[in-house]
């Protein structure tokens, strides 16, 4: 019985350690992913933005051309 | 679309994956390292399938992306079982196989539950999110398990050269990917890193193929402590 409990404890420790490591890596990363199987080129994640093409950000500059900064 | 160099690296990687299975069969080690060989065989098939998907639909197509990420989840599960194969070989004299199996199932179930807990809020494409998240989480579980296994090997003063090399290759493989990930985050615009990732994918099949080809199952390492006997 105690051996089984030790196994459960070890499994939980590994799980907590791995997920903590992942949290640290992802938090300090740029959102890219680790893909470690084979040499195939990695495609973009298809469900990140739905199926539709991503539109330009509408509030960036509006439609008008950007004027030079007057106080430079 | 990938260039000729990327295609070349990918081809080498695929051939090495096939070579692992061939070398294992040739050295009569296929059954002993069954999950390692199943994983390499699956990697070979996944590479062929990915090439088919890529050449038919293109790299930005959803077909290729789904095939890539679903096959990656399957391969990461395969890698997890390959690692457990190494665990059972390292601990085979201690007769703890029953506990290893129990712990492995528990850990896999825990990782799956954690992955589901992360993605359950997204009702949209839940299964795809789950496969992707499970693959990522199992990668980190494999990383921790590999270091734990290496610690056990050092502690138990394991002398089987082939087993040590197989585990070391896995450790180098995981560590190289982790270092590459960190470098990518530091300078994501460095174009050389685009080639480093697929080259790293060749490390494991190359090391394992060499190991099956050159290192005999009976070869033992002489621990240095046995040489220096205190008086």
Interface residues (C-beta under 8 A of the other chain):
Chain A: X3 X4 X7 X8 X10 X11 X12 X14 X15 X17 X18 X19 X21 X22 X25 X28 X29 X30 X32 X33 X34 X35 X36 X37 X38 X39 X40 X41 X42 X43 X44 X45 X46 X47 X50 X51
Chain B: X2 X6 X9 X10 X12 X13 X14 X17 X43 X46 X47 X50 X51 X54 X59 X60 X61 X62 X64 X65 X66 X68 X69 X71 X72 X75 X76 X79 X99 X102 X103 X106 X107 X110 X111 X114 X124 X125 X128 X129 X132 X135 X136 X137 X139 X140 X141 X143 X144 X145 X148 X173 X174 X177 X178 X181 X184 X185 X188 X197 X198 X199 X200 X201 X202
